[in-house]
Each structure stands twice: as structure tokens, then as C-alpha cells.
Amino acid sequence: MNIIIIKKRILIILFFVFFSQNLMAEVHLKKLDIKEKFPNISILDDKGKSYLFKFNDISNQNGYVINFWATWCLPCKKELPDLSLLKLKLHKYKIDVITISIDKKNIKDQLIFLSKNNGSDLTSFFDKKKELYKALKLRGIPTTILIDKNGFIVSKHEGILKWAEDKVVKKIVNLID
């Protein structure tokens, strides 16, 4: 086979692999058939203190995008800048973007990692024992869940996505609303 034809086929495959993830944002982000209540499990805040989410009691937010990640996860690292941009875009809709690490490293090192990888503006929590992760029956990372203002999970997405693209932002707002 001609080397030029092989190179063209490789470029076409790479194009589809790279761009196809967000072409199907409508498919990736779907409303759950049955809403689940977010578990009542404490995790650690950025100071190492126990924290329990109380959605409608403590906030005037309309919803949350919660991303589970770890420092050793390359796709997680790749999507951090997009999550930061997503946070800016969702601010006007009163939807916050939160990260929850399942990493066992100390919190200070994880915060440094976030800072070096464009994620320092994200509200960060830590689930070192993976109790919340297990209660949600998550299968891998990155996994992102959408929560409405009453603390119900309305959507789950496993894997990386270009979170800050306008069509994804619109889909998130529609799912949480």
C-alpha cells in the first residue's frame, strides 16, 4: 500500500478520535431515568476538615457539576483546564463546578497539582478512603456527575469530555434546570 494513503488514513482516524468525543455531547450527557439522592457521606475539604454536602440548605446554587479525579489519572489532568473554564461559563446560571479527588496523596500536594494544571480555581474536596466514590457506585475516573439544587443526581458521565464547549454548557444547564 502506498505510504501516502496510509498517512491519510491515520490522519482521518486521529481526526475522528480527537473530535468525536464532543460531537456526541447529547448522547454522553443524558438525564438519568431515576434520580438518585447524593449520598450523605463526609469527605475532606481543602483544609483536611470533614465536610458534608447539604445542597439546598447552605447554598443558593441551582446545581453542581462534580468531577471525580486523581493526580495519577492522565485524562483527569487533561480536562482540568476545561473544568476551570466550565466553572466560569456556568457562574451566571448559579451552577458550581467541584472536584473530588480519590487520590491517597496528602491534600497539600494535590492542591499544588491542581495549581500547576489550571485547576486551582475549582472548589476541591478529597475522598481519600473512596467512601463517597463507592457509595455512588462509580467505576472509574474521570467521572462527572450533575446534581440539582435539591441534591439529586440527574446525570453521570464516565470519561473525558470537552466540558467548556458551548453545546456541552447548554446541555448541562438544561439537565440541571
MDAnalysis code that builds the backbone (N, CA, C; Angstrom):
import MDAnalysis as mda
import numpy as np

u = mda.Universe.empty(531, n_residues=177, atom_resindex=np.repeat(np.arange(177), 3), trajectory=True)
u.add_TopologyAttr("name", ["N", "CA", "C"] * 177)
u.add_TopologyAttr("resid", np.arange(1, 178))
u.add_TopologyAttr("resname", ["MET", "ASN", "ILE", "ILE", "ILE", "ILE", "LYS", "LYS", "ARG", "ILE", "LEU", "ILE", "ILE", "LEU", "PHE", "PHE", "VAL", "PHE", "PHE", "SER", "GLN", "ASN", "LEU", "MET", "ALA", "GLU", "VAL", "HIS", "LEU", "LYS", "LYS", "LEU", "ASP", "ILE", "LYS", "GLU", "LYS", "PHE", "PRO", "ASN", "ILE", "SER", "ILE", "LEU", "ASP", "ASP", "LYS", "GLY", "LYS", "SER", "TYR", "LEU", "PHE", "LYS", "PHE", "ASN", "ASP", "ILE", "SER", "ASN", "GLN", "ASN", "GLY", "TYR", "VAL", "ILE", "ASN", "PHE", "TRP", "ALA", "THR", "TRP", "CYS", "LEU", "PRO", "CYS", "LYS", "LYS", "GLU", "LEU", "PRO", "ASP", "LEU", "SER", "LEU", "LEU", "LYS", "LEU", "LYS", "LEU", "HIS", "LYS", "TYR", "LYS", "ILE", "ASP", "VAL", "ILE", "THR", "ILE", "SER", "ILE", "ASP", "LYS", "LYS", "ASN", "ILE", "LYS", "ASP", "GLN", "LEU", "ILE", "PHE", "LEU", "SER", "LYS", "ASN", "ASN", "GLY", "SER", "ASP", "LEU", "THR", "SER", "PHE", "PHE", "ASP", "LYS", "LYS", "LYS", "GLU", "LEU", "TYR", "LYS", "ALA", "LEU", "LYS", "LEU", "ARG", "GLY", "ILE", "PRO", "THR", "THR", "ILE", "LEU", "ILE", "ASP", "LYS", "ASN", "GLY", "PHE", "ILE", "VAL", "SER", "LYS", "HIS", "GLU", "GLY", "ILE", "LEU", "LYS", "TRP", "ALA", "GLU", "ASP", "LYS", "VAL", "VAL", "LYS", "LYS", "ILE", "VAL", "ASN", "LEU", "ILE", "ASP"])
u.atoms.positions = np.array([
    [0.843, -1.173, 0.000],
    [0.000, 0.000, 0.000],
    [0.893, 1.243, 0.000],
    [0.460, 2.243, -0.675],
    [1.200, 3.486, -0.792],
    [1.296, 4.181, 0.571],
    [2.467, 4.708, 0.906],
    [2.689, 5.371, 2.196],
    [1.812, 6.603, 2.364],
    [1.504, 7.297, 1.311],
    [0.649, 8.489, 1.380],
    [-0.778, 8.094, 1.770],
    [-1.272, 7.009, 1.214],
    [-2.614, 6.524, 1.551],
    [-2.674, 6.120, 3.022],
    [-1.641, 5.457, 3.502],
    [-1.591, 5.049, 4.920],
    [-1.595, 6.279, 5.815],
    [-0.806, 7.297, 5.481],
    [-0.758, 8.522, 6.285],
    [-2.117, 9.220, 6.300],
    [-2.788, 9.253, 5.158],
    [-4.114, 9.875, 5.088],
    [-5.111, 9.130, 5.972],
    [-5.060, 7.815, 5.937],
    [-5.975, 7.022, 6.778],
    [-5.702, 7.250, 8.259],
    [-4.434, 7.325, 8.617],
    [-4.071, 7.588, 10.018],
    [-4.581, 8.959, 10.441],
    [-4.427, 9.963, 9.604],
    [-4.917, 11.305, 9.924],
    [-6.431, 11.329, 10.075],
    [-7.129, 10.616, 9.223],
    [-8.592, 10.551, 9.319],
    [-9.008, 9.888, 10.632],
    [-8.351, 8.804, 10.986],
    [-8.658, 8.115, 12.244],
    [-8.377, 9.026, 13.426],
    [-7.242, 9.688, 13.441],
    [-6.899, 10.606, 14.532],
    [-7.902, 11.747, 14.633],
    [-8.333, 12.253, 13.491],
    [-9.331, 13.319, 13.483],
    [-10.607, 12.870, 14.190],
    [-11.099, 11.703, 13.836],
    [-12.338, 11.212, 14.440],
    [-12.175, 10.883, 15.916],
    [-11.044, 10.333, 16.296],
    [-10.801, 10.034, 17.708],
    [-10.763, 11.319, 18.516],
    [-10.085, 12.322, 17.992],
    [-9.907, 13.573, 18.729],
    [-11.194, 14.379, 18.811],
    [-11.932, 14.470, 17.715],
    [-13.087, 15.356, 17.670],
    [-14.423, 14.682, 17.944],
    [-14.488, 13.390, 17.925],
    [-15.779, 12.721, 18.062],
    [-16.337, 12.762, 19.468],
    [-15.495, 12.942, 20.480],
    [-15.999, 12.935, 21.848],
    [-17.092, 13.971, 22.053],
    [-16.899, 15.179, 21.580],
    [-17.877, 16.221, 21.830],
    [-18.932, 16.343, 20.746],
    [-18.732, 15.683, 19.626],
    [-19.774, 15.696, 18.616],
    [-21.034, 15.045, 19.160],
    [-20.864, 14.159, 20.118],
    [-21.987, 13.410, 20.663],
    [-22.305, 13.818, 22.101],
    [-22.111, 15.090, 22.435],
    [-22.392, 15.542, 23.795],
    [-23.821, 15.224, 24.209],
    [-24.729, 15.293, 23.259],
    [-26.128, 14.963, 23.547],
    [-26.268, 13.513, 24.001],
    [-25.456, 12.633, 23.439],
    [-25.508, 11.223, 23.797],
    [-24.789, 10.992, 25.121],
    [-23.646, 11.642, 25.296],
    [-22.853, 11.445, 26.510],
    [-23.554, 11.963, 27.761],
    [-24.208, 13.077, 27.647],
    [-24.874, 13.675, 28.803],
    [-26.370, 13.432, 28.692],
    [-26.812, 12.440, 29.445],
    [-28.232, 12.080, 29.416],
    [-28.807, 12.182, 30.814],
    [-30.063, 12.538, 30.867],
    [-30.774, 12.576, 32.138],
    [-30.981, 11.142, 32.616],
    [-30.714, 10.898, 33.885],
    [-30.956, 9.572, 34.449],
    [-32.458, 9.281, 34.456],
    [-32.806, 8.050, 34.205],
    [-34.217, 7.667, 34.240],
    [-34.805, 7.846, 35.634],
    [-34.000, 7.504, 36.638],
    [-34.426, 7.652, 38.028],
    [-33.373, 8.473, 38.750],
    [-33.786, 9.624, 39.278],
    [-32.854, 10.463, 40.026],
    [-32.424, 9.745, 41.297],
    [-31.149, 9.882, 41.626],
    [-30.611, 9.322, 42.869],
    [-30.282, 10.467, 43.810],
    [-30.506, 10.275, 45.086],
    [-30.109, 11.275, 46.075],
    [-28.608, 11.167, 46.291],
    [-27.905, 12.302, 46.342],
    [-26.472, 12.301, 46.602],
    [-26.245, 11.760, 48.010],
    [-25.309, 10.820, 48.174],
    [-25.108, 10.177, 49.480],
    [-24.727, 11.158, 50.596],
    [-25.127, 10.826, 51.771],
    [-24.865, 11.632, 52.964],
    [-23.578, 11.126, 53.624],
    [-22.446, 11.368, 52.965],
    [-21.151, 10.863, 53.426],
    [-20.165, 12.017, 53.514],
    [-19.451, 12.103, 54.617],
    [-18.458, 13.164, 54.806],
    [-17.195, 12.879, 54.017],
    [-16.620, 13.958, 53.486],
    [-15.321, 13.905, 52.826],
    [-14.472, 15.023, 53.429],
    [-13.300, 15.271, 52.903],
    [-12.422, 16.307, 53.449],
    [-12.419, 17.538, 52.549],
    [-12.383, 18.716, 53.184],
    [-12.247, 19.945, 52.405],
    [-10.763, 20.227, 52.169],
    [-10.442, 21.367, 51.595],
    [-9.053, 21.673, 51.257],
    [-8.166, 21.948, 52.476],
    [-8.764, 22.021, 53.641],
    [-8.010, 22.197, 54.889],
    [-7.868, 20.876, 55.651],
    [-8.460, 19.805, 55.112],
    [-8.406, 18.498, 55.752],
    [-9.497, 18.285, 56.783],
    [-10.465, 19.185, 56.831],
    [-11.574, 19.077, 57.784],
    [-12.736, 18.324, 57.138],
    [-13.473, 17.613, 57.965],
    [-14.619, 16.843, 57.497],
    [-15.686, 17.783, 56.934],
    [-16.264, 17.387, 55.811],
    [-17.273, 18.201, 55.144],
    [-18.411, 17.304, 54.666],
    [-19.624, 17.765, 54.862],
    [-20.814, 17.036, 54.427],
    [-21.638, 17.960, 53.542],
    [-21.928, 17.528, 52.314],
    [-22.726, 18.343, 51.403],
    [-24.157, 18.442, 51.899],
    [-24.651, 19.676, 51.973],
    [-26.052, 19.949, 52.287],
    [-26.521, 20.924, 51.223],
    [-26.971, 20.421, 50.130],
    [-27.170, 21.215, 48.926],
    [-28.094, 22.401, 49.093],
    [-29.372, 22.185, 49.275],
    [-30.283, 23.326, 49.304],
    [-30.273, 24.070, 50.630],
    [-29.651, 23.506, 51.672],
    [-29.621, 24.149, 52.975],
    [-28.578, 25.263, 53.065],
    [-27.476, 25.126, 52.366],
    [-26.372, 26.066, 52.565],
    [-26.070, 26.942, 51.357],
    [-26.777, 26.792, 50.301],
    [-26.372, 27.464, 49.081],
    [-27.562, 27.950, 48.287],
    [-27.314, 28.997, 47.527],
    [-28.346, 29.454, 46.603],
    [-28.018, 28.999, 45.189],
    [-27.191, 27.964, 45.074],
    [-26.817, 27.427, 43.772],
    [-27.986, 26.658, 43.165],
    [-28.045, 26.670, 41.846],
    [-29.072, 25.907, 41.131],
    [-28.635, 24.469, 40.882],
    [-27.335, 24.226, 40.977],
    [-26.841, 22.881, 40.735],
    [-25.336, 22.812, 40.795],
    [-24.830, 21.595, 40.583],
    [-23.391, 21.348, 40.708],
    [-22.936, 20.363, 39.636],
    [-21.728, 20.589, 39.170],
    [-21.017, 19.641, 38.331],
    [-19.891, 19.118, 39.212],
    [-19.923, 17.839, 39.537],
    [-18.926, 17.266, 40.444],
    [-18.084, 16.255, 39.676],
    [-16.785, 16.539, 39.616],
    [-15.849, 15.723, 38.856],
    [-14.949, 14.938, 39.804],
    [-14.937, 13.624, 39.660],
    [-14.056, 12.752, 40.440],
    [-12.776, 12.538, 39.643],
    [-11.639, 12.671, 40.313],
    [-10.343, 12.637, 39.642],
    [-9.253, 12.128, 40.585],
    [-8.021, 12.015, 40.061],
    [-6.824, 11.702, 40.861],
    [-5.601, 12.240, 40.118],
    [-4.526, 12.484, 40.848],
    [-3.311, 13.045, 40.235],
    [-2.668, 12.078, 39.247],
    [-2.828, 10.786, 39.448],
    [-2.208, 9.790, 38.581],
    [-3.008, 9.518, 37.309],
    [-4.151, 10.137, 37.173],
    [-5.051, 9.913, 36.039],
    [-4.771, 10.953, 34.943],
    [-4.166, 10.516, 33.843],
    [-3.823, 11.435, 32.750],
    [-5.046, 12.101, 32.112],
    [-6.142, 11.378, 31.844],
    [-7.328, 12.066, 31.302],
    [-7.877, 13.117, 32.282],
    [-7.782, 12.843, 33.580],
    [-8.240, 13.808, 34.587],
    [-7.427, 15.100, 34.473],
    [-6.128, 14.941, 34.369],
    [-5.220, 16.086, 34.243],
    [-5.558, 16.882, 32.984],
    [-5.843, 16.180, 31.913],
    [-6.130, 16.818, 30.632],
    [-7.398, 17.676, 30.690],
    [-8.399, 17.255, 31.461],
    [-9.655, 18.000, 31.457],
    [-9.740, 19.096, 32.527],
    [-8.741, 19.217, 33.400],
    [-8.775, 20.255, 34.439],
    [-8.937, 21.673, 33.885],
    [-8.170, 22.076, 32.853],
    [-8.374, 23.431, 32.324],
    [-9.792, 23.648, 31.792],
    [-10.359, 22.627, 31.181],
    [-11.722, 22.730, 30.669],
    [-12.736, 22.870, 31.800],
    [-12.512, 22.160, 32.887],
    [-13.408, 22.275, 34.043],
    [-13.343, 23.677, 34.643],
    [-12.144, 24.263, 34.662],
    [-11.996, 25.641, 35.166],
    [-12.759, 26.620, 34.287],
    [-12.653, 26.452, 32.996],
    [-13.388, 27.308, 32.065],
    [-14.891, 27.072, 32.191],
    [-15.284, 25.825, 32.381],
    [-16.687, 25.499, 32.589],
    [-17.232, 26.236, 33.809],
    [-16.455, 26.288, 34.867],
    [-16.875, 26.985, 36.086],
    [-17.208, 28.447, 35.782],
    [-16.365, 29.094, 34.985],
    [-16.614, 30.488, 34.605],
    [-17.898, 30.620, 33.787],
    [-18.102, 29.709, 32.862],
    [-19.273, 29.770, 31.994],
    [-20.573, 29.470, 32.733],
    [-20.512, 28.627, 33.758],
    [-21.723, 28.238, 34.493],
    [-22.061, 29.191, 35.640],
    [-21.155, 30.080, 35.966],
    [-21.357, 31.000, 37.095],
    [-22.672, 31.774, 36.961],
    [-22.963, 32.277, 35.759],
    [-24.177, 33.079, 35.564],
    [-25.457, 32.260, 35.734],
    [-25.346, 30.945, 35.664],
    [-26.503, 30.063, 35.861],
    [-26.598, 29.556, 37.308],
    [-25.674, 30.026, 38.145],
    [-25.580, 29.596, 39.549],
    [-25.370, 28.087, 39.653],
    [-24.488, 27.580, 38.800],
    [-24.084, 26.175, 38.837],
    [-22.593, 26.162, 39.129],
    [-22.201, 25.455, 40.178],
    [-20.792, 25.418, 40.575],
    [-20.134, 24.135, 40.067],
    [-18.825, 24.220, 39.838],
    [-18.028, 23.065, 39.424],
    [-17.113, 22.699, 40.587],
    [-17.190, 21.452, 41.013],
    [-16.457, 20.955, 42.179],
    [-15.647, 19.737, 41.758],
    [-14.454, 19.619, 42.313],
    [-13.677, 18.396, 42.085],
    [-13.587, 17.620, 43.395],
    [-13.616, 16.299, 43.260],
    [-13.416, 15.418, 44.412],
    [-12.336, 14.420, 44.017],
    [-11.212, 14.501, 44.716],
    [-10.098, 13.604, 44.434],
    [-10.262, 12.308, 45.211],
    [-9.922, 11.192, 44.543],
    [-9.905, 9.899, 45.230],
    [-8.460, 9.469, 45.489],
    [-7.545, 10.389, 45.304],
    [-6.118, 10.135, 45.473],
    [-5.779, 9.979, 46.958],
    [-4.774, 9.183, 47.254],
    [-4.337, 8.980, 48.643],
    [-3.235, 9.943, 49.056],
    [-2.699, 10.724, 48.104],
    [-1.651, 11.703, 48.428],
    [-2.177, 12.719, 49.421],
    [-1.244, 13.410, 50.096],
    [-1.708, 14.420, 51.043],
    [-2.364, 15.583, 50.283],
    [-3.254, 16.254, 50.962],
    [-4.075, 17.297, 50.343],
    [-3.222, 18.430, 49.803],
    [-2.200, 18.832, 50.530],
    [-1.342, 19.940, 50.086],
    [-0.720, 19.621, 48.716],
    [-0.213, 18.409, 48.538],
    [0.375, 18.012, 47.258],
    [-0.663, 18.011, 46.136],
    [-1.875, 17.609, 46.461],
    [-2.933, 17.596, 45.450],
    [-3.336, 19.019, 45.054],
    [-3.359, 19.924, 46.021],
    [-3.674, 21.326, 45.716],
    [-2.580, 21.944, 44.839],
    [-1.333, 21.582, 45.097],
    [-0.224, 22.045, 44.258],
    [-0.395, 21.500, 42.843],
    [-0.758, 20.230, 42.740],
    [-1.013, 19.613, 41.433],
    [-2.107, 20.378, 40.690],
    [-3.195, 20.689, 41.378],
    [-4.289, 21.436, 40.750],
    [-3.804, 22.797, 40.265],
    [-3.013, 23.451, 41.078],
    [-2.482, 24.765, 40.728],
    [-1.608, 24.699, 39.473],
    [-0.774, 23.680, 39.389],
    [0.133, 23.528, 38.242],
    [-0.599, 23.098, 36.974],
    [-1.816, 22.604, 37.115],
    [-2.568, 22.078, 35.969],
    [-3.872, 22.828, 35.711],
    [-3.876, 24.111, 36.031],
    [-5.006, 25.006, 35.735],
    [-6.305, 24.595, 36.417],
    [-6.215, 24.087, 37.630],
    [-7.416, 23.707, 38.361],
    [-7.513, 24.349, 39.729],
    [-6.685, 25.371, 39.994],
    [-6.656, 25.959, 41.339],
    [-7.909, 26.763, 41.668],
    [-8.664, 27.193, 40.658],
    [-9.878, 27.962, 40.914],
    [-11.102, 27.085, 41.173],
    [-10.926, 25.775, 41.081],
    [-12.031, 24.848, 41.321],
    [-12.170, 24.570, 42.815],
    [-13.394, 24.479, 43.280],
    [-13.633, 24.089, 44.662],
    [-13.273, 22.609, 44.781],
    [-12.387, 22.291, 45.727],
    [-11.838, 20.938, 45.788],
    [-12.114, 20.243, 47.108],
    [-12.474, 18.973, 46.991],
    [-12.687, 18.108, 48.143],
    [-11.919, 16.818, 47.914],
    [-11.801, 16.008, 48.986],
    [-10.933, 14.844, 48.939],
    [-11.615, 13.654, 49.604],
    [-11.670, 12.548, 48.865],
    [-12.318, 11.314, 49.300],
    [-11.248, 10.218, 49.352],
    [-10.285, 10.382, 50.261],
    [-9.112, 9.503, 50.315],
    [-9.476, 8.039, 50.540],
    [-10.539, 7.781, 51.275],
    [-10.944, 6.395, 51.553],
    [-11.933, 5.867, 50.506],
    [-12.250, 6.696, 49.546],
    [-13.174, 6.356, 48.457],
    [-14.566, 5.951, 48.957],
    [-14.974, 6.448, 50.100],
    [-16.292, 6.095, 50.635],
    [-17.418, 6.671, 49.773],
    [-17.290, 7.938, 49.410],
    [-18.299, 8.565, 48.562],
    [-18.267, 7.946, 47.164],
    [-17.077, 7.741, 46.654],
    [-16.880, 7.121, 45.340],
    [-17.586, 5.760, 45.272],
    [-17.394, 4.960, 46.309],
    [-18.028, 3.628, 46.346],
    [-19.540, 3.732, 46.531],
    [-19.986, 4.667, 47.367],
    [-21.426, 4.825, 47.601],
    [-22.154, 5.226, 46.317],
    [-21.473, 5.965, 45.457],
    [-22.052, 6.370, 44.184],
    [-21.938, 5.271, 43.118],
    [-21.240, 4.197, 43.481],
    [-21.024, 3.058, 42.574],
    [-20.336, 3.491, 41.280],
    [-19.330, 4.363, 41.437],
    [-18.577, 4.812, 40.268],
    [-17.614, 3.718, 39.861],
    [-17.312, 3.666, 38.551],
    [-16.498, 2.574, 38.025],
    [-15.103, 3.004, 37.609],
    [-14.873, 4.277, 37.481],
    [-13.569, 4.754, 37.042],
    [-13.522, 6.262, 37.080],
    [-12.350, 6.785, 36.742],
    [-12.196, 8.231, 36.682],
    [-11.537, 8.604, 35.369],
    [-11.778, 9.788, 34.884],
    [-12.681, 10.783, 35.463],
    [-14.148, 10.389, 35.276],
    [-14.920, 10.691, 36.297],
    [-16.374, 10.566, 36.223],
    [-16.951, 11.876, 36.730],
    [-17.935, 12.371, 36.020],
    [-18.558, 13.639, 36.380],
    [-20.050, 13.412, 36.557],
    [-20.564, 13.948, 37.653],
    [-22.000, 13.831, 37.922],
    [-22.606, 15.224, 38.003],
    [-23.839, 15.334, 37.577],
    [-24.575, 16.591, 37.651],
    [-25.612, 16.466, 38.760],
    [-25.644, 17.467, 39.625],
    [-26.527, 17.461, 40.794],
    [-27.459, 18.670, 40.711],
    [-28.744, 18.460, 40.962],
    [-29.658, 19.603, 41.001],
    [-29.593, 20.277, 42.376],
    [-30.301, 21.391, 42.536],
    [-30.209, 22.176, 43.771],
    [-30.728, 21.428, 45.001],
    [-31.498, 20.370, 44.788],
    [-32.022, 19.594, 45.910],
    [-31.151, 18.395, 46.268],
    [-30.021, 18.255, 45.591],
    [-29.093, 17.179, 45.915],
    [-29.377, 15.872, 45.207],
    [-30.118, 15.925, 44.104],
    [-30.379, 14.713, 43.329],
    [-29.430, 14.643, 42.136],
    [-28.899, 13.463, 41.897],
    [-28.032, 13.234, 40.747],
    [-28.936, 13.121, 39.523],
    [-28.718, 13.996, 38.548],
    [-29.563, 13.986, 37.355],
    [-28.851, 13.392, 36.141],
    [-27.492, 13.295, 36.203],
    [-26.743, 12.738, 35.083],
    [-25.362, 12.296, 35.565],
    [-24.815, 11.253, 34.909],
    [-23.454, 10.786, 35.171],
    [-22.738, 10.637, 33.844],
    [-21.480, 11.026, 33.825],
    [-20.674, 10.842, 32.616],
    [-19.324, 10.241, 32.998],
    [-18.998, 9.105, 32.412],
    [-17.702, 8.472, 32.641],
    [-16.773, 8.846, 31.500],
    [-15.588, 9.299, 31.833],
    [-14.602, 9.643, 30.819],
    [-14.456, 11.137, 30.632],
    [-13.530, 11.454, 29.748],
    [-13.191, 12.844, 29.483],
    [-14.172, 13.446, 28.479],
    [-14.377, 14.743, 28.607],
    [-15.246, 15.469, 27.688],
    [-14.723, 16.900, 27.627],
    [-14.925, 17.573, 26.537],
    [-14.563, 18.993, 26.404],
    [-15.666, 19.795, 27.095],
    [-15.550, 19.933, 28.396],
    [-16.615, 20.472, 29.231],
    [-16.996, 21.912, 28.917],
    [-16.080, 22.719, 28.446],
    [-16.367, 24.145, 28.281],
    [-16.957, 24.508, 26.931],
    [-17.157, 23.543, 26.043],
    [-17.768, 23.860, 24.754],
    [-19.214, 24.301, 24.963],
    [-19.644, 25.245, 24.158],
    [-20.964, 25.849, 24.337],
    [-22.105, 24.836, 24.323],
    [-22.032, 23.835, 23.448],
    [-23.122, 22.851, 23.388],
    [-23.154, 21.990, 24.655],
    [-21.996, 21.752, 25.250],
    [-21.945, 20.982, 26.495],
    [-22.481, 21.829, 27.648],
    [-22.099, 23.106, 27.692],
    [-22.600, 24.018, 28.728],
    [-24.123, 24.092, 28.653],
    [-24.644, 24.250, 27.447],
    [-26.106, 24.322, 27.258],
    [-26.784, 23.037, 27.734],
    [-26.194, 21.900, 27.420],
    [-26.763, 20.609, 27.830],
    [-26.767, 20.483, 29.354],
    [-25.680, 20.913, 30.007],
    [-25.596, 20.859, 31.465],
    [-26.694, 21.726, 32.090],
    [-26.839, 22.932, 31.599],
    [-27.865, 23.845, 32.127],
    [-29.250, 23.231, 31.969],
    [-29.526, 22.643, 30.812],
    [-30.832, 22.002, 30.575],
    [-31.067, 20.797, 31.477],
    [-30.023, 20.006, 31.718],
    [-30.175, 18.818, 32.566],
    [-30.400, 19.203, 34.032],
    [-29.730, 20.229, 34.481],
    [-29.851, 20.621, 35.895],
    [-31.121, 21.415, 36.153],
    [-31.581, 22.134, 35.165],
    [-32.753, 23.009, 35.321],
    [-34.025, 22.252, 35.612],
])
